[in-house]
Structures are given as structure tokens and as C-alpha cells.
Amino acid sequence: MGYYGNSPEPRFSVETGYAPNQDEFEFRRQFVITVALRLTEITARAVPPSWK
């Protein structure tokens, strides 16, 4: 996925004929969910900087 030229819309690019099976799709879906949850946990535990 990326932005090309002056277009505000993202474009998606995949290899011709690419079609993930159910196991591949589920693995990737779980990966994205796990990363999102871990980033949320890190953010929640982060100590904000002390600006004085």
C-alpha cells in the first residue's frame, strides 16, 4: 500500500494471482491484532515526559 503522485487515495499492489488461503489470512489478521494490542499496552504504560 502506498500513495503515488499527488493522489490522496492509497493504492494497493499485489502480485498477479495472489490469493491467500484461510490459514494465511487468519495468521495475518491475528498478527495485526496482536501488534495493535501490544502498542496499546505500551502506550498505556508510558510515562509522559515532565515538561518544566
Residue pairs with C-beta under 8 A, 6 or more apart in sequence:
1 10
1 11
1 12
1 13
2 10
2 11
2 13
3 9
3 10
3 11
4 11
20 28
